[in-house]
Amino acid sequence: MSAFAQDVILRPIITEASMDALAYKKYTFVVAKDANKIEIAKAVEELFKVEVAKVNTARVRGKLRRYGKFQGYKPSWKKAIVTLTEDSGTIEFFEGMA
C-alpha cells in the first residue's frame, strides 16, 4: 500500500442504502475532492486487492447548520460508488456489517 492510495480513499460510507448495495458488489467511499475516477479505481484495487468494473462519483454540498443564533455550512465532500467485476472477490472490511 502506498501513501497515494490512502490519500485518495478517505473512509467508507456506512448507511442503510450503501449496505443494501453490497449485494450488487457496490461499495461507497468518501474520497478526496480532487481525485478522478481513474485514481479512485487504482486506489481501491491497490488497497483491497479487487478488480474494479466502474466508478461513479458525486459532489455532496455541505448542509447549513445552526447553533443558537450562529449558522454556518458543514464542509462539502466527494463520494464514490465503486462497482466490482463479477469474478472479483469482495472487500473484507464490509463483510461483518451486511
C-alpha positions in Angstrom: 0.0 0.0 0.0 1.3 3.4 -0.9 0.5 6.7 0.7 -1.2 7.7 -2.6 -4.0 5.2 -2.2 -4.7 6.3 1.4 -4.8 9.9 0.3 -7.5 9.1 -2.3 -9.8 6.8 -0.3 -10.5 8.6 3.0 -13.2 6.4 4.6 -16.1 4.1 3.9 -19.7 5.3 4.0 -21.8 3.0 6.2 -25.5 3.7 5.7 -28.6 1.6 5.1 -28.6 2.3 1.4 -24.9 1.6 1.0 -25.2 -1.7 2.9 -28.1 -2.8 0.5 -25.8 -2.1 -2.5 -23.3 -4.6 -1.2 -25.4 -7.4 -2.7 -24.6 -5.9 -6.2 -20.9 -5.5 -5.3 -21.2 -1.7 -5.0 -19.1 -0.1 -2.3 -19.3 3.6 -1.2 -16.4 5.7 0.0 -15.6 9.3 0.9 -12.8 10.3 -1.4 -10.5 13.3 -1.9 -12.2 16.2 -3.7 -9.6 16.4 -6.4 -9.5 12.6 -7.1 -10.8 11.5 -10.5 -12.4 8.1 -11.4 -9.2 6.5 -12.7 -7.3 7.4 -9.5 -10.1 6.1 -7.3 -10.3 2.8 -9.2 -6.5 2.3 -8.9 -6.6 3.1 -5.2 -9.4 0.7 -4.5 -7.6 -2.1 -6.5 -4.4 -1.4 -4.6 -5.8 -1.2 -1.1 -8.3 -4.1 -1.2 -6.8 -6.4 -4.0 -10.0 -6.5 -6.1 -10.9 -5.7 -9.7 -13.0 -2.5 -10.3 -15.6 -2.5 -13.1 -16.7 1.1 -12.9 -16.7 4.1 -10.6 -19.5 6.7 -10.1 -18.7 9.9 -8.3 -20.9 12.7 -6.8 -20.0 16.0 -5.2 -22.0 16.5 -1.9 -22.7 20.1 -0.9 -22.3 20.9 2.8 -25.5 21.4 4.8 -26.4 24.6 6.6 -26.2 24.1 10.4 -27.3 26.5 13.2 -26.1 26.7 16.7 -28.3 29.3 18.5 -28.1 32.5 16.6 -24.9 31.4 14.7 -25.0 29.5 11.5 -22.6 28.0 9.0 -22.1 25.3 6.5 -20.6 21.9 7.0 -17.8 21.1 4.6 -18.6 19.8 1.2 -17.2 16.4 0.2 -17.0 13.9 -2.7 -18.3 10.3 -2.6 -17.5 7.4 -4.9 -19.6 4.3 -5.6 -17.3 1.6 -6.8 -18.7 -1.4 -8.7 -16.5 -4.6 -8.7 -16.4 -7.1 -11.5 -18.4 -10.3 -11.4 -15.3 -12.6 -10.9 -13.7 -10.2 -8.3 -13.6 -11.0 -4.6 -15.4 -8.9 -2.0 -13.9 -6.2 0.3 -13.4 -7.9 3.6 -13.9 -4.7 5.6 -17.6 -4.7 4.8 -18.3 -8.4 5.4 -19.4 -8.3 9.0 -21.6 -5.3 8.5 -24.1 -6.5 5.9 
